[in-house]
Amino acid sequence: MITPLRYDEGRVVKLQDATVSDTTITKNDLLDYASGYLQRATNATTEVRFMAMEDKTTAEAAHEDLLVLNLDGVECEADTNASVTVGNVGVARDLTDHATIDDTTDTDKVFFVTEMVGASTDKKVRGYFCVKYL
């Protein structure tokens, strides 16, 4: 699970007709865009800008409003897919899925790790999502 630690109230917004059709999104899911609509992030995600702040089920051929947190500059604590080492600090890592950082892969550079949290076997890090500006 990814947990935002500190963020301003103004970062939570409701996006209109935002969800991809025929999907279920759960609060705290990381989101990416697919053809202009938000969906749960995957291991192929190259950029995460938003986190769901509510549960939402979208019917086939429909799009729903969604309350999201803009993650730009928000420190997050994240679960990883394996025990972490100090070698993860200062490195941008990929996602394993919509709720976990892959601490062994840095192809897409989605999450920048600033510190380990607890013992390496706790599988937790802190850091920031890397927003790529055009």
C-alpha positions in Angstrom: 0.0 0.0 0.0 1.1 3.6 -0.7 0.3 6.1 2.0 0.6 9.9 1.5 2.3 11.4 4.6 1.9 15.2 4.3 -0.1 17.1 1.8 -2.1 20.3 1.6 -5.9 20.2 1.6 -6.0 21.8 -1.9 -4.3 18.8 -3.5 -7.5 16.7 -3.2 -9.8 17.4 -6.1 -12.8 15.8 -7.9 -12.1 15.1 -11.6 -15.2 14.9 -13.8 -15.9 11.9 -15.9 -12.4 10.7 -15.1 -12.6 6.9 -14.8 -12.0 4.4 -17.6 -15.1 2.2 -18.4 -15.7 -1.2 -16.8 -13.3 -0.9 -13.9 -13.1 -0.9 -10.1 -10.8 1.6 -8.3 -10.2 1.4 -4.6 -9.1 4.2 -2.2 -5.3 4.6 -2.2 -4.9 3.0 -5.6 -2.2 4.6 -7.8 -3.7 5.9 -11.1 -2.4 6.5 -14.6 -4.1 7.6 -17.8 -5.4 5.3 -20.6 -6.8 7.2 -23.6 -7.7 10.2 -21.4 -9.2 8.3 -18.5 -7.9 7.2 -15.2 -7.3 3.5 -14.4 -5.3 1.6 -11.8 -1.6 1.7 -12.4 0.3 -1.4 -13.4 4.0 -2.5 -13.6 4.0 -0.9 -17.1 3.0 2.6 -15.8 5.6 5.3 -16.6 4.1 8.1 -14.6 1.7 8.4 -11.6 0.1 11.8 -10.9 -2.9 10.8 -8.9 -4.0 8.5 -6.1 -7.7 7.6 -5.6 -9.2 9.0 -2.5 -12.4 7.0 -2.7 -13.7 3.7 -4.0 -15.4 3.8 -7.4 -16.9 1.1 -9.7 -17.5 2.2 -13.2 -19.9 0.4 -15.5 -19.2 -0.7 -19.0 -19.5 2.3 -21.5 -19.6 4.8 -18.5 -17.2 7.3 -16.9 -17.5 8.4 -13.3 -16.3 11.4 -11.3 -13.4 10.5 -9.0 -11.9 12.2 -5.9 -8.1 12.1 -6.3 -5.0 13.3 -4.6 -2.5 15.2 -6.8 0.8 13.4 -5.8 3.2 16.1 -7.3 5.6 16.9 -4.4 3.8 14.7 -1.8 6.0 12.5 0.3 4.7 8.9 0.5 5.5 5.8 2.4 5.4 2.7 0.1 5.4 -1.0 0.4 8.0 -2.8 -1.8 7.9 -6.2 -3.4 11.1 -7.4 -1.6 13.3 -6.6 1.3 14.9 -3.2 0.8 18.6 -2.2 1.0 20.3 1.1 1.3 21.1 0.8 -2.4 17.5 1.8 -3.1 18.0 5.2 -1.5 18.6 7.9 -4.1 17.2 5.7 -7.0 14.0 6.1 -8.9 12.2 2.7 -9.0 9.3 1.2 -11.0 5.9 0.0 -9.9 5.0 -3.7 -9.2 1.3 -2.8 -9.4 -1.2 -0.2 -8.3 0.0 -0.4 -4.6 3.6 -1.6 -4.5 7.1 -0.3 -5.5 9.4 -2.6 -7.4 12.7 -2.2 -5.5 14.7 -4.1 -8.1 13.7 -2.3 -11.3 14.5 1.2 -12.5 13.5 1.3 -16.1 10.5 3.7 -15.9 11.7 5.6 -12.8 8.3 6.2 -11.3 9.1 6.6 -7.5 12.2 8.3 -6.1 13.3 6.7 -2.9 14.6 9.0 -0.2 14.9 6.6 2.8 14.3 3.1 4.1 11.6 2.7 6.8 12.3 0.2 9.6 14.2 -3.0 9.0 14.9 -4.1 5.4 12.5 -7.0 5.9 9.7 -4.5 6.6 9.7 -3.8 2.9 9.0 -0.1 3.2 10.5 3.1 1.8 9.7 6.8 1.7 9.9 9.1 -1.3 8.2 10.9 -4.1 6.5 10.1 -7.4 8.5 11.4 -10.3 6.3 13.8 -12.3 7.5 14.3 -15.9 6.6 17.7 -17.3 6.3 18.1 -21.0 
